[in-house]
Amino acid sequence: MPIKRVLSTGKFPVKIYTDDIESEAQQQLHELSTLPFIHKHVAAMPDVHAGIGATIGSVIPTRGAIIPAAVGVDIGCGMSAIQLSLKANDLPDNLSGMRSQIEQVVPVGFDMHQNLAIDKTLVVTMNERLNILLQKHPALVKMKKNFHKDWQLQMGTLGGGNHFIEVCLDENQNVWVMLHSGSRGVGNIIGRYFIGLAKKDMEKWFINLPNKDLAYLPQGTEHFEDYWQAVLWAQEYARINRQEMMRLILETLSQTDLPSFQVMGEAISCHHNYVAMENHYKSNIFLTRKGAISAKEGEWGIIPGSMGTKSFIVQGKGNLESFCSCSHGAGRRMGRKEAKRRFSVDDMITQTQGVECRKDEDVIDEIPAAYKPIDEVMENQNDLVEIVHTLKQVVCIKG
């Protein structure tokens, strides 16, 4: 589908790939479009909805500046998926044991590993890079008790909220493992710290913004360079975190009663809350994808639905107007508090029928009805990506 709507109320246009957008999100996009360093236009994906700092589902091209709150506090949050040689009939009839086994090896919520779960040489390398940042910004360590210990023990853990691990079946009944997580507590600390610095810099330089969460770091300043190194570190942490979780899950599945299996091809991995330097419209710029994934021509990506609906393995079409991007999921249609007010445990049971997952009060905010219809989201971006595989979960583990 083509662009559905264009906002022209700011300095730069906002090109929106859906008509399903609430007024709060439109206002956020307008405020974003008033910034003088936007490059060409802002793109809003079909799953767009209001967020903190910037609209979720927005693609923000900037020249000479980055908005830390647009990148957010779960820096590098994203997806990983891998196909196995197993078929649906290889799975046991009762999947509760499989869910339990995965939950035992991958800590969820606020839990973490008791001992280091990853290769020590990898920790040493990450620690060397982190210490360079900490020497300049020792206040980061003071933001969390057991800072150094926790970031290491959280490597290979899921977290909470909408993070998940799923066992899925595709259209050919092939088994996939898919997961969603980010940079955990250390990414949150880095995000909050530099968001605070950006706001202080705006005050120091007497820069008035339509929204204080749009505080930015100009390229060439000390805080910009430090943030750029910090955000690259956190994005790498998030990638390794997903890689280590996938390793733990596959090792666990190989020790169950399943038939022996192989991994089919390479894992698909993509960030959807991050910033990168890219070239668009013949200019090198900083591109922030806030709830969006890269969809360059032929590039593999993952677009998950809710915990009771379909997800998609896609290949990008390299659409220039979207800055070679697409949605990162279905997108919420209501907030978490509203979902808990509106729905019950019985609703959760009904909407997740056939899925081995938690069905209690603590996960009602993730009920499928709290999200936009994924088929509609996919239809609105059929000129951004091509669907290669359609997945349906049979096991879902939430933080």
Salt bridges, closest charged atoms under 4 A:
ASP19 OD1 - ARG5 NH2 3.72
ASP47 OD2 - HIS328 ND1 2.59
ASP74 OD2 - HIS163 NE2 2.93
GLU103 OE2 - ARG99 NH1 3.04
ASP150 OD2 - LYS144 NZ 2.40
ASP170 OD2 - HIS389 ND1 3.88
GLU171 OE2 - HIS389 ND1 2.79
ASP201 OD1 - LYS204 NZ 3.73
ASP201 OD2 - HIS223 ND1 2.91
ASP213 OD1 - LYS199 NZ 3.11
ASP226 OD1 - LYS136 NZ 3.18
ASP226 OD2 - HIS137 NE2 2.67
GLU236 OE2 - ARG239 NH2 2.68
GLU244 OE1 - ARG247 NE 2.98
GLU251 OE2 - ARG247 NH1 3.05
GLU278 OE1 - HIS280 NE2 2.72
GLU278 OE2 - ARG289 NH1 2.74
GLU278 OE2 - LYS296 NZ 3.65
GLU321 OE2 - LYS15 NZ 2.76
GLU338 OE2 - ARG341 NH2 2.72
GLU338 OE2 - ARG342 NH2 2.68
GLU356 OE2 - ARG99 NE 2.83
ASP360 OD2 - ARG358 NE 3.05
ASP362 OD2 - ARG358 NH2 3.97
ASP365 OD2 - ARG336 NH1 3.05
GLU366 OE2 - ARG332 NH1 3.22
GLU366 OE2 - ARG336 NH1 2.70
GLU366 OE1 - LYS398 NZ 2.73
ASP375 OD1 - LYS310 NZ 2.96
